Amino acid sequence: MHILIVEDEQRLAFLLHRVLLEERHTVDLAHDGEKGLNLALSDTYDVVILDVMLPVYDGFEVCRQMRAERILSPVLMLTARGAVEDRVKGLNAGADDYLTKPFAMEEL
């Protein structure tokens, strides 16, 4: 599989990248929404793992732009933002699934 990870948290991005490479996937990595969107527009991916809280463009905007450009790669939003409103916003932006990071703390 050819996978795009768009994640600004360096440690998590490195871990995901390493594990997917060990499973023999081809992985591209971006640490901000602008680079992630540019990669998504310039190549074909089997899946995009997309954080929401990113520098430059947030994950919602990246996903909306991907769908506006008719990029049909499945998008998994992987984020610390677990509020129902955020999940709805992500799915409405075009994400195929929305997963809250299990180690993230909910906002109080």
Buried (B, 14 or more C-beta within 10 A) or exposed (E): EEBBBBBBBEEBBEEBBEEBEEEEBEBBBBBBBBBBBEBBEEEEBEBBBBBBBBEBBBBBBBBBBBBEEEBEBEBBBBBBBBEEEBBEBBBEBBBBEBBBBEEEEEEE
